[in-house]
Amino acid sequence: MNLDVTIRGIADVNRVLGTIAPNEARNLLRATVFDVAKDFAKEGAERAPKDQGVLAGAVKAKRERGTRTTIAATVRVAPQAFYWRFLEYGQGPDGVEHAMFLQTLQALRPDLDRRYLEIFVKKIVARLARKRKAAGG
């Protein structure tokens, strides 16, 4: 079976994924949202105070369950680094507001659409190549 699909623009991507492969679309979006959360976690960890050794390694992205209509991922800080809140809001022992996660959000927000699209394109190209290889092509 040979299936030719021509895609021109985001509207075509939505139509094709929504009609031909809704499960694949959901999986692609899960992977994309999780990778965006991983980017946020990485940048947040880089902005964390370096003298707080546990904190940088404790920032992780986590895939969430979501609902039938939403896909979710969060950035969490492990329990051993509970003090991140005090550092974030300036209530720690140094009294300085580090605001590492707020700074990360402000830094990522301007080109979040571009990052999201780049990650999505990488994921869809990789999945199509895997499917093509599995089909023997």
N, C-alpha and C positions, 0 to 999 in steps of 0.2 A: 504494500500500500504506500503510495507516494502522495504526500499532502503538501501542497505549496501554499504558503501564506505570505502575503505582502503586508508589511506593517509600516505605516507612515504616521508617526506622531503618537502622543499619549492616549488619544481617544481610541485609536486602533488597538493599542496594547490593552486598554481596559475592555474593549469589546471582545477581542480574541480570548483573553484570559477568563473573562466572565462567562463566555458561551462555550468555548472548547475545553477549557481546563480550569474549572473553578477551584478544585482541590490544589492543583499546582499553584494557582494564584495565591491561595491562602498560605501555602508553604513558603512561597517567595516573599510575601509580605512579612511573615513571621521572621524569616532570616534577615530581611532588610531592617526591620524595626530593632531586632536584637543587635545587629551590627552598629546601628546608630547609637544605641545605648552603650555598646562597648567603646565606641569613640568618646562618648561623654565621660565614661568611667576612666578611661585612659588619661584624658585631659584633666579631669578633676584630680586624679592621683598625682599627676605631674605638678599641679598647682598647690598641693598639700604641703604644709611646712615640712622641710626635710629632717628637722631634728625630732620629729614625731615618727620614728621608724616604723611602727606598726601600721600607721594610718595609710601610707601609700599602697601597701600590699593588701589592705583590707577593703579597698573600693572595687566592687565587682558589679557587672551587669547581670541581671537575672531575667530569664524569660518568664512572663506571667501567664496565667491561664486565659485571661480575657473573657469575652462573652461571644455570643453567636455573631455579633456584628462588629466587635472590636478586637484588635490585636494589641497586646501590651508587653512592654519590657520595662524594668525599673533599674535604677542604679542604687545599690545598697552598700552600706558600710558594715562590715562584720562586727559582731557584738564586742570583740576585744578592743575595738577602737571606738567605743561609745562616746568618747570625749570629742569627736569631730564636731558635734553640735556647739560645744563651748568655743571651739576655735572658729567655727563658721560665723558665729554671732558675737564674738568679742567678749565672751564671758569666761575665758580660760585664765590660767595663771598669769599670762603676760598682758591680759587686758586688750590685746590687739584683735581687731576684727579681720580675720584672714579672708573670709568670704570666698573660699576656693571654688565652691560649687556655683555660687552666684556669678563669679567671674567667668567660669567655664560656660555657663548658660549664655551670658552676654557675648562671649567670644564666638560661640557656635551659632547663635541665632541668625546673624546676617546671611550666612551661606548654608543654612540648614537644608534648604530645598536643593541646592546644588549637590551637597554631600549625599542626601537621600537618593537623588537620581543617579549619582555615580555608583553608589552601592547597589541600587536596584539593577542597573545595567550590567554591572559585573556579575551579579547573581544570576540574572536571566541568561546571559551569554554562557556562563559556566554550566547551567542546567541544560540549556539547549545542546551544548557540545556533548555533555554526558549522555543525553537521550539519543543523539545522533550516533555516538559511538556504540551504545547498547543495541541500537537497531542495525548495526553493521555498516554504517555509512561513513 
